[in-house]
Amino acid sequence: MEKEMYQGLKKASDKNLDVALITIISVLGSTPRKPGAKMLVFADGTTVGTIGGGCGEAEGRREALNVLTSHAPKVHYLNMTADIAQEEGMVCGGIMGLFIEYLGSQSPAEQISLMKDYLSAVNEAANPVLVTVIEATEGRLAGRKMFVKNNGEVTGDLGLEELTRVGLESIKLGGKRCQPLLVSLDSEFEPCDTTVNKATFRFLVETPTTVVQLLILGAGHIALPLATMAKIVGYEVTVVDDRRSFANSNRFPTADRIICDDFERALDEITINPQTFVVIITRGHRYDKMCLCKVINQSASYIGMIGSRKRVKALLTELEEEGIPSEALQRLHSPIGLKIGAETPEELAVSILSELIKVQRESNQNGKLK
């Protein structure tokens, strides 16, 4: 969850203010924001966050103010046709599905309590995965929520035993994705194709962040182009190295975060979750081993390490002899990157980034109910 959105929700929760929360649940065609983007609309019309700006956002804000009046959640499809978008100097032409929900003094007490607990879990880095019913034939269910922390603790339910069961199953899939999972079910609680039949239930599975976090351990020659290209693709980039002449903002102007510290100490302070991709490209065997030991049992979606097959095989054998389970070590991508015949640091960065994108896309595709 973006920091400003967390702060906005926290302010509304602490002061018991009425707000409408807009979440993009689906997109078709070219749109300015992707699923998971949020905007908060207060009763006085002020907003926090954005769903893309321009005329489309203005329409979303109007619908949110209507929800604030009715206290009833709704799904609204925002048609950002080229003709309308051009009035704002934009050409999008896509359609965004918005879920707009009321949060405030008129919400059921259990919903208010659940939202407070959820925000606390986000703040505590418990990586809570949130499930929200966005449509149901029983209107009372729309807006029902539950969430699951990374320790497996479940808070809330979706109002029906079977719906909650499917929601929990979906969390196992959606919790590793880098974008929200929209689930449509028929009256028998089975997945359904909404292009053929209207769904009886629909709910959204969201991780706390939809931004892929790239953690680059080592600030050498490959890290430079990798950090730059990863930022262009949309990753949130953190670079770690223990050498001040390497780990600094002059060298990495596009990085979101630069940590100059001992690798082990730095990793103790970094939160790694299923939206984290870790690239180990330090300057030597000792540092590679230290970093790998610190991250291999964490929940990162990707862990890759540079090195020749011979050197990597020897290191894995060494770690297994020291007690790290072979199943954990099998998660490692090494030699790192796709095989494209890369030789220069820039080409190696392209190879690594290509593998990150491939793993991310496969994770998103696999996170679907069958």
Secondary structure, 3 states (H helix, E strand, C coil): CCHHHHHHHHHHHHHCCCEEEEEEEEEECECCCCCCCEEEEECCCCEEECCCCHHHHHHHHHHHHHHHHHCCCEEEEEECCHHHHHCCCCCCECEEEEEEEEECCCCCHHHHHHHHHHHHHHHCCCCCEEEEEEEECCHHHCCCEEEECCCCCEEECCCCHHHHHHHHHHHHHHCCCCCCEEEEECCCCCECCCCCCCCCEEEEEECCCCCCEEEEECCCCCHHHHHHHHHHHCCEEEEEECCCCCCCCCCCCCCCEEEECCHHHHHHHCCCCCCEEEEECCCCHHHHHHHHHHHCCCCCCEEEECCCHHHHHHHHHHHHHCCCCHHHHCCEECCCCCCCCCCCHHHHHHHHHHHHHHHHHHHHHHCCCC
